[in-house]
Amino acid sequence: MNRRALLLPALAAGLAGCSLFPSVPNVPVRRYALAPRRPFAVEGRGPVLLVRRMRALPGLMDLGLRRLKADGSYDLLVYEEWLAPPADLADAALRAWLQASGLFSAVVPQGSRAEAGFVLELQLTALEAVPALGEARAGLAGVLLREERLASRVVDSLQVQASAPMAPQAEAPAMAAAMTTALGLAFGRLEAALAPLVR
């Protein structure tokens, strides 16, 4: 028998057990919605509000859930993510919340051709789990502008923060739920701050 014919099966068997890539466990990524909803909707008869696209502080643009550690540093949960950048999700949820508040006849996004009486510019300033304190936090800051004929006038600056309880040993789904609750509470405080300014 040919020597080459004997070597080929042995070589094939050796290569079958080899891989160019190390064996790495396939960890599925879990994704969470961030869509707090107002408990009930009220029909609005007020002015039109334009909400410009929400921005986010550095560190809040990542998809991974954010956790504040006891030493003051932040930890991003790599395999636990929001469905989209949190500021984008918060932006859509806020417009739905304010539309349901009854303060405005319509709440429209940036780029709308609707004639708005007020413009809201906001930044997401906090969205994190804080296991050491047993809570999740959310915060927003920005300005309300009055649209006048030739310019925009600042009506007031706005800053709201809220927290929701969370078990210190909470897993990622409970952390995401607590952050969503905290953001809803922040939306409620923002609504309360806007109410006297737009009437």
N, C-alpha and C positions, 0 to 999 in steps of 0.2 A: 504494500500500500504506500502511496505517495506520502512523504513526510509532511508536506504542506496540507494535505487533506486531513491529517491527524491534528495539526495545530489549529486549524480554523474553528472546529467546534469548541475547543478549549478556550480560545480567545473570545468567541462569542459569549460563552457562559460567564467569563470573567467580566466582560463589559456590561452584561445584564445587571450585575449588582452594583455598578458604579453610576454616579451622577455628577454632573458638573456643578450642581447647586446643592448646598447642604440641606438637610431635612429640617424644614421650618414648619411649625404648626400653623394651620390655616385658621386664623381667628376671624370670625365674621364681624363686620362693622355694624353696630346698632345705631339707628338714626331716630331722632326725636323731633316732634313738632314743637313749635314755640308760638302758640296761638291762644293767649288768654281771651276769654269772651266776657262781655258785659252781661251781668245776670239777666237783664231784660232790656228790651229796646223801647225807645220813646220816639214818636214821630216829631221830626224837627221842622221848625218854621223860621229859624234864624238865618244868618248870613251864610254864604258859601265859604268854606275853609279849604285852602290849598295846603297840603302837607308836602313839603319838599323832602326828597329822599333822605332818610335818616343816615347819619354818619356814625362812626364808632371810634372810640379811643383805641390807640394801639394795644394789641393784645386781645381785643374783643372782635377781631375780624376773622379769627380762626374758627373752624367748624367744631373742633373738639370741646367738650364740656370743660369748664374752667373751675378749678378748685383751689382755694386759698389754704396753704399749709400753715402749720403753727409757727414756722420760722418767718412768715411774711412773704415767702416766695409763692409763685403760682405753678400749678401742675395742670397740664392739659391731658385729658383722657383720650388717648390716641384712637381707640376702637369704639368710643362713645361720642357720637357727633350729632349736631343739629342738622336738620334737613337741608339747610342753606345757611349762608352767613347770618348770624343772629340779628344784626341790624336790619337786614332785608326782611326777615321774618317779623321782627318787631314793628317795622314800618307798615306792613300789610295789616297786622293785627291792630295797630293803633288807629288806622283809618277806619276799620270796621267798628272799633270801640267808640270812637267819636261820632261816627254816623249814627250809632245806636243811642247816643247820649241825649239826643233831642235838642242840643245846643245849636245845630247847624241844619240848614235845609239840604245841604250836600257837602260831602267831604271828598275832595278830588286829589289825585296824585300829581306829582310834578310832570309837566308836559301837557296837562289838560288845557283846552282852549276855553274852559268855563271862566267867566268873570268872577273872581273871588274878592270878597271883602276883607278877608284876613289871610295871612300866610304864616304857617308854623314851621320853624326850622329847629330840628332837634338832633341831639347826639346821644348815643347810648354810652353811658358813663360807667355802668356796673352791671354785671350779670355773672354771678359766681356762687358756688357753694362754699360754705365756711363750716366744715365739720367741727372744728374746735369750739365754735359758739352754738352749734346745733341750729343753724339757719342758712337760708339762701338769700342773696341780696340782688336787687335790681335798682338802677338809677337812670335818670334822663335829665338833660339840661339843654336849654336853648332859648329862643326868643319868639315872641308873637309880634308880627308886623301888621300894620294897617295899610292896606293898599289905597293910596290916594291918586289923584289924577296924574301927577308928574313924578311921584316918588313913593317910596315905602317908608312909613314911620314906625319906629320901634314903640310898641305899646308897653311891653314889660318883658323882663327876663324871667325865665322859669327854671326851677331846679327841684326835682322830686326824687325821693329815695324811699324804698320799702323793703321789708324783710318778711320771710315766711319761715315757720318752724320746719326743721328737718332733723331726723335722727343722726347723731354723730357718726354712726356706722352705716349710714344709708348707702345703698348701691346706686349705680348710675340712673336707673329709671326713676327712683325716688328723688334723686338730686335734680333731674330734669323737671320733674313735676313741681318740686319746691321752687325752682327758679321761675317756672311759668307762673306759679301763684304769686310770687314776689313781683313779677312784671305786671300782672293784672292789678295788684294793689297800687303800684306806681302809676299805672294808667288812671286809676280812680282818683288818685291825688292830683294828677295833671288835669283831669276833667274838672275837679273842684276848683283848681286855680284858674282855669280858663273861664269858668262860668261868669264871674262878675266882670271880666274884661271884654266880653263879646256881646253883652246885652245893651 
